[in-house]
């Protein structure tokens, strides 16, 4: 699936753009299910549904209405859609993940992040690992593009190489904000690279890579299905912030009954109680 050059690029920069990460029929099925959920959201005026830990599954953007539905998050869609479960288990991108952190790979968690046209939600700079300590850092998020991602509709922005640098605190003044401090964000913003491309592509991202995204300023949606995987010997040290009945499912290779530990320190994250981490990031200092 990946060339040696691509593998070297991933480990040097902490991310890799992957075209044709979904089969065409998978992309159609994923998009159809999301559009059905978006239509369903018209009849709701607050977060709704229920996940494994009894939080809301469907999170709505402030300003959402029946005339202008703004479904911004679906937690663990693999539990309520055969299409998303199939993509999590069988997409071409999973072969790439197995090359990078395999051969033995487990499913960790999944979500959909969507920015409808004109959506004000931004994702402040953060590192995924600071939400989910494991015994080692071999975790990869695969961000599947369900829409064409452009420079105007709030693309993912990554800071190359930061997966090799510090793990920045996401706690500030005793509050877990799910974001780095403003001075850290300001320092790295000039080096951020936008990741854009056609629907069906994906970005593979290291769990320690600093990243965020701006609001959607265009008239076109930007929807991502994010499926995260972990090396089979990376064991969780806290409850999953996006729990699923499929967490820990072996999607490639075999079980070894081994645990591998790396040397790092971090403050335990807050276990979320809201529908999504956007409520945590809303508490971040600007």
C-alpha positions as CSV (number, residue, x, y, z in Angstrom):
1,X,0.0,0.0,0.0
2,X,2.7,2.5,1.0
3,X,6.1,3.1,-0.5
4,X,9.2,3.4,1.6
5,X,9.2,7.2,0.8
6,X,5.7,7.5,2.1
7,X,6.5,5.6,5.3
8,X,9.6,7.8,5.9
9,X,7.4,10.9,5.3
10,X,4.9,9.8,7.9
11,X,7.4,9.2,10.6
12,X,9.3,12.4,9.8
13,X,6.3,14.7,9.5
14,X,3.7,12.9,11.6
15,X,1.0,12.7,8.8
16,X,0.4,11.4,5.3
17,X,-2.1,12.3,2.7
18,X,-3.6,9.2,1.1
19,X,-5.7,9.4,-2.1
20,X,-8.3,6.7,-2.8
21,X,-8.5,5.8,0.9
22,X,-12.1,4.6,0.5
23,X,-13.6,2.4,-2.2
24,X,-16.2,4.4,-4.3
25,X,-19.1,2.3,-3.0
26,X,-17.9,3.0,0.6
27,X,-17.9,6.7,0.0
28,X,-21.4,6.7,-1.4
29,X,-22.7,4.7,1.5
30,X,-21.0,6.8,4.2
31,X,-22.3,10.0,2.6
32,X,-25.9,8.7,2.3
33,X,-26.0,7.7,6.0
34,X,-24.7,11.1,7.1
35,X,-27.2,13.0,4.9
36,X,-30.0,10.9,6.5
37,X,-28.7,11.8,10.0
38,X,-28.5,15.5,9.0
39,X,-32.1,15.4,7.8
40,X,-33.1,13.7,11.1
41,X,-31.4,16.4,13.0
42,X,-34.0,19.0,11.7
43,X,-36.5,17.7,14.2
44,X,-34.2,18.3,17.2
45,X,-33.1,21.5,18.9
46,X,-30.4,20.1,21.2
47,X,-28.0,17.2,21.3
48,X,-29.7,13.8,21.2
49,X,-29.3,10.1,20.9
50,X,-27.3,8.0,23.3
51,X,-23.8,6.4,23.3
52,X,-22.4,3.6,25.4
53,X,-21.6,5.9,28.3
54,X,-25.0,7.6,28.0
55,X,-23.8,10.8,26.5
56,X,-25.6,12.3,23.4
57,X,-24.5,10.7,20.1
58,X,-25.5,13.6,17.8
59,X,-24.2,17.1,18.6
60,X,-25.6,20.2,17.0
61,X,-23.8,23.5,16.2
62,X,-25.1,26.6,17.9
63,X,-27.6,28.2,15.6
64,X,-28.8,24.9,14.3
65,X,-32.4,24.9,13.0
66,X,-34.8,22.8,11.0
67,X,-34.2,25.2,8.0
68,X,-30.5,25.2,8.4
69,X,-29.4,21.9,10.0
70,X,-25.9,22.0,11.5
71,X,-25.1,18.5,12.7
72,X,-21.4,18.8,13.7
73,X,-20.6,15.6,15.5
74,X,-21.7,12.0,15.4
75,X,-20.0,9.9,18.2
76,X,-19.1,6.3,17.4
77,X,-21.1,6.1,14.1
78,X,-19.8,2.5,13.7
79,X,-22.3,1.4,16.3
80,X,-25.3,2.7,14.3
81,X,-24.3,2.2,10.7
82,X,-23.3,-0.9,8.8
83,X,-21.5,1.4,6.2
84,X,-19.3,3.0,8.8
85,X,-18.5,-0.3,10.5
86,X,-17.5,-1.7,7.1
87,X,-15.3,1.3,6.3
88,X,-13.6,1.0,9.7
89,X,-12.8,-2.6,9.1
90,X,-12.1,-2.9,5.4
91,X,-11.0,0.5,3.9
92,X,-7.8,0.6,1.8
93,X,-6.4,3.0,4.4
94,X,-6.4,0.3,7.0
95,X,-3.7,-1.5,5.0
96,X,-1.6,1.6,5.2
97,X,-2.2,1.8,9.0
98,X,-1.0,-1.8,9.4
99,X,2.2,-1.0,7.5
100,X,2.9,1.9,9.9
101,X,2.0,0.5,13.3
102,X,1.2,-3.2,12.6
103,X,1.1,-5.9,11.8
104,X,-1.2,-6.3,14.7
105,X,-3.8,-3.4,14.9
106,X,-6.9,-2.7,17.1
107,X,-9.7,-0.3,16.6
108,X,-9.7,2.5,19.2
109,X,-12.6,4.9,18.5
110,X,-14.5,6.8,15.8
111,X,-16.5,10.0,15.1
112,X,-17.8,12.3,12.4
113,X,-16.8,15.9,12.5
114,X,-18.8,18.1,10.1
115,X,-18.7,21.8,9.3
116,X,-21.8,22.9,7.3
117,X,-21.5,26.1,5.1
118,X,-20.9,29.1,7.3
119,X,-20.3,27.1,10.4
120,X,-18.6,29.1,13.1
121,X,-17.0,26.1,14.9
122,X,-13.3,26.0,14.9
123,X,-11.1,23.3,16.3
124,X,-8.4,24.8,18.5
125,X,-4.9,23.3,18.3
126,X,-4.5,20.1,20.3
127,X,-2.8,16.7,20.4
128,X,-5.1,13.7,20.3
129,X,-2.9,11.7,22.7
130,X,-3.6,14.2,25.5
131,X,-7.2,12.9,25.4
132,X,-6.3,9.3,25.6
133,X,-3.1,8.1,27.4
134,X,-1.9,4.6,26.4
135,X,1.2,2.6,27.3
136,X,2.8,3.7,24.0
137,X,2.1,6.3,21.3
138,X,1.5,4.1,18.3
139,X,-2.0,5.4,17.5
140,X,-3.1,6.7,14.1
141,X,-6.2,8.7,13.3
142,X,-7.5,8.2,9.8
143,X,-9.5,11.3,8.7
144,X,-11.6,10.2,5.7
145,X,-12.9,13.1,3.5
146,X,-16.6,12.6,2.8
147,X,-16.7,15.9,0.9
148,X,-14.2,17.7,-1.2
149,X,-11.9,19.5,1.3
150,X,-10.8,23.0,0.1
151,X,-8.8,25.8,1.5
152,X,-12.0,27.6,2.3
153,X,-14.2,25.1,4.0
154,X,-12.2,24.6,7.2
155,X,-9.6,22.0,6.3
156,X,-7.5,20.2,8.8
157,X,-4.3,22.1,9.6
158,X,-1.3,20.1,10.9
159,X,2.1,21.3,12.2
160,X,4.7,18.9,10.7
161,X,7.1,17.3,13.1
162,X,5.4,18.3,16.3
163,X,4.7,14.6,17.0
164,X,8.4,14.4,17.9
165,X,8.2,17.4,20.3
166,X,6.6,18.1,23.6
167,X,3.2,17.0,24.8
168,X,1.6,20.3,25.7
169,X,-0.7,20.6,28.7
170,X,-4.4,20.8,27.8
171,X,-5.3,21.8,31.4
172,X,-5.3,25.6,32.1
173,X,-5.9,27.1,35.5
174,X,-7.4,23.9,36.7
175,X,-9.7,23.5,33.7
176,X,-9.4,20.8,31.0
177,X,-9.9,22.7,27.8
178,X,-8.8,20.1,25.3
179,X,-6.5,22.6,23.7
180,X,-2.9,23.9,24.0
181,X,-2.3,27.3,25.6
182,X,-2.7,30.4,23.3
183,X,1.0,31.1,23.2
184,X,1.8,27.6,22.1
185,X,-0.9,27.9,19.3
186,X,0.5,31.3,18.2
187,X,4.0,29.9,18.1
188,X,3.1,27.0,15.8
189,X,0.3,28.6,13.7
190,X,2.8,30.0,11.1
191,X,4.1,26.5,10.4
192,X,0.6,24.9,10.0
193,X,-0.1,23.1,6.7
194,X,-3.7,22.7,5.4
195,X,-4.6,19.3,4.2
196,X,-7.1,19.4,1.3
197,X,-8.2,17.0,-1.4
198,X,-11.1,15.3,-3.1
199,X,-13.8,13.2,-1.3
200,X,-12.6,9.7,-0.7
201,X,-9.1,10.8,0.3
202,X,-7.8,10.6,3.8
203,X,-5.1,12.0,6.1
204,X,-3.3,9.6,8.4
205,X,-2.2,11.4,11.5
206,X,0.1,10.6,14.4
207,X,-1.6,10.8,17.8
208,X,0.9,13.4,19.1
209,X,0.7,15.7,16.1
210,X,-0.4,19.3,16.8
211,X,-3.5,20.1,14.7
212,X,-6.6,22.1,14.5
213,X,-8.9,23.7,11.9
214,X,-10.6,27.0,11.1
215,X,-14.4,27.7,10.6
216,X,-16.0,26.9,7.3
217,X,-16.1,30.1,5.3
218,X,-17.4,28.6,2.1
219,X,-20.8,27.6,0.7
220,X,-19.9,23.9,0.7
221,X,-19.8,21.4,3.6
222,X,-16.7,19.7,5.0
223,X,-17.4,16.4,6.7
224,X,-14.8,14.0,8.0
225,X,-15.2,10.4,9.2
226,X,-12.4,9.9,11.7
227,X,-11.5,6.3,12.6
228,X,-8.6,5.8,15.0
229,X,-6.5,2.7,15.4
230,X,-3.8,1.6,17.9
231,X,-1.0,-1.0,17.9
232,X,-2.3,-4.1,19.6
233,X,0.4,-3.8,22.3
234,X,-0.7,-0.2,23.1
235,X,-3.0,-0.6,26.1
236,X,-5.3,2.2,27.3
237,X,-4.6,3.8,30.7
238,X,-7.9,5.6,31.0
239,X,-11.5,5.0,29.8
240,X,-12.0,5.8,26.2
241,X,-13.3,9.3,25.6
242,X,-15.4,7.9,22.7
243,X,-16.4,4.5,24.0
244,X,-17.7,1.8,21.6
245,X,-18.7,-1.8,21.8
246,X,-16.1,-2.3,19.1
247,X,-13.2,-0.8,21.0
248,X,-10.2,-3.2,21.0
249,X,-11.5,-5.2,18.0
250,X,-8.5,-6.8,16.2
251,X,-8.8,-5.5,12.6
252,X,-5.4,-6.7,11.4
253,X,-2.9,-9.4,12.5
254,X,-3.2,-11.4,15.7
255,X,-3.2,-11.0,19.5
256,X,0.1,-11.3,21.2
257,X,-0.9,-10.8,24.9
258,X,2.0,-8.3,25.2
259,X,2.2,-4.7,26.4
260,X,4.8,-2.2,25.2
261,X,5.6,0.9,27.2
262,X,7.2,4.2,26.2
263,X,8.7,6.9,28.3
264,X,6.5,10.0,28.7
265,X,4.7,12.1,31.2
266,X,1.3,13.8,31.0
267,X,-1.6,14.9,33.2
268,X,-4.6,12.6,33.0
269,X,-7.3,14.1,30.8
270,X,-10.8,14.9,32.0
271,X,-13.4,12.3,31.2
272,X,-15.9,14.2,29.0
273,X,-19.5,14.5,30.1
274,X,-20.9,16.6,27.1
275,X,-21.9,15.5,23.7
276,X,-18.5,16.3,22.2
277,X,-15.1,17.8,23.0
278,X,-16.4,21.1,21.5
279,X,-17.9,21.9,25.0
280,X,-14.4,21.4,26.5
281,X,-12.7,23.6,23.9
282,X,-15.3,26.3,24.5
283,X,-13.6,26.8,27.9
284,X,-10.2,27.4,26.4
285,X,-8.6,30.8,26.8
286,X,-8.4,32.9,23.6
